[in-house]
Amino acid sequence: EHKPETIGIADHVVDLGPGAGTAGGRVVYEGSVEGLRTADTLTGRHLGYRATLKPEVRTPTGALEIRGASTHNLRDVDVDVPTGVLVVVTGVAGSGKSSLIHGALAKREGVVTIDQTAIRGSRRSNPATYT
């Protein structure tokens, strides 16, 4: 498991490592989640790390207007999506996040959308890997 949220609710943790491939395959920690947080393992250090917010946000270069979006669960949604900055669309499952982005923005000229499907069929790929 890789998600800190899932690891954090475990009753018992077995951490394998210390690295990947031939550098792994050993139990480097076994015990409680709290113990793992203080363990000197890659996973333990990751769980203990909390990124800080940056002091300033970037200034948008413009905005993409969405007016009256009503795909699937959306109900006449109006929103301005800033351009030139990282925008996160969040909400509970089924709230219309994908409908908003893929239904209202994806087909616009100059817009690049990235979803959660694997890139080039690799199970290990994710959007952050490619720049």
N, C-alpha and C positions, 0 to 999 in steps of 0.2 A: 504494500500500500504506500502511496506517495502523498496523499492529501493529509496535511496537518490536522484538519478537522476530524477526519476519520481516525487517525492515530490517537488524537486527543481523547476520544471516547472509548478507547480500548480498555479492556479489563486486564490484559496481559500483552506484553510486547516482546517479540523476538526480532532483533535488529541484526541483519546479515551484512557482512562487509569484509574488510574495511573499504574496498573499492568495488568496481564492476568487473565482470569477466574473470580472467585469471587472477585478478587482484582481490577477488571476493570469495564467497563461499564459506565464510566462517561466521559463527555467532559472535558478534562483538558486544552485544548487550542482551540481557533477558531479564524482564521484571516489569515494574509498574511504569506508567507513563511519566510520573513525576521523577522517577529515577532516571529515565531516559533523557529528560530535559537537562539533567546535570551531567550526563555521561559524556565522555570525550570521544564521541563518534560523530561521523558526518551527519547522521540523522538527528542525534542529540543536539548538536550545534545549530542545525537548521530549525529545530523546534524552539530553541531558546532565542533565536533571532527574530526581531520584529523591526521591519523597515519603518523609518521615520518619514513623516510627510515632508515634502520639499518646501522650502520657505516661500517660494514664489511659483505661481503657475504661468505657463506661457500665454501669450496674448493671441487670441484667434485671428486668423487672416480673413475671415468672412463667415458666412453661415449658409447652410442648405435649409431652405424652408420646406417644411412638410405641413400641408394644410388639408384637413378633412380626411385623414387616413382612417380607413374603416375595414381593412383586411382582417378577416377572422375575428379575433376578440377585440380589436381596436374599435373605439366608439367616437368617431369624428375628432380624432386627435390632431392638434396643432402643436408643432414644436419646431424650434430652430436649432439645428445641429451645427455647432461651431466647426470650422475647417482650420487645418493647420495645427491642430492640437489632438492629444489622445482623448477620445470620448468613450466613456463606458456607459452602456445601456444595461440597467439592472432591474430586477423585479422577480417576483415569485414565478414558479413554473406556470406557464399558460397565460401569463399576463399580457403577452403581445410583443415581447422583445424582438423575436425573429420576424414577426409580421411587420413591425415598424421598419426594421432595417432592410430586410429582403423585399418587402412589398413596396416600400416607398422610396428607398434610396439606391438599391443595388443596380438599377438599370440606368441611372443618371450618368451622363458623360463625365469622365474624370474621377468617378467614385470607385474605390476598390474596397470590397468587403471580404472579410476573412471569417470563415466559420470553423467549426470544430472537426470537420472531416480531415482525414489523414492526407498529407501532401505526398503525392507520388506513391501512394499506397503503403507508405511506411507506418507501422503501428507506433513508432516512437516519435514521429514528427509532430510539431506543433507550430502555430504561427510565429511564436517568438524566435524560433530557430532560423527563420529566413528574414533577411533584410533587403 
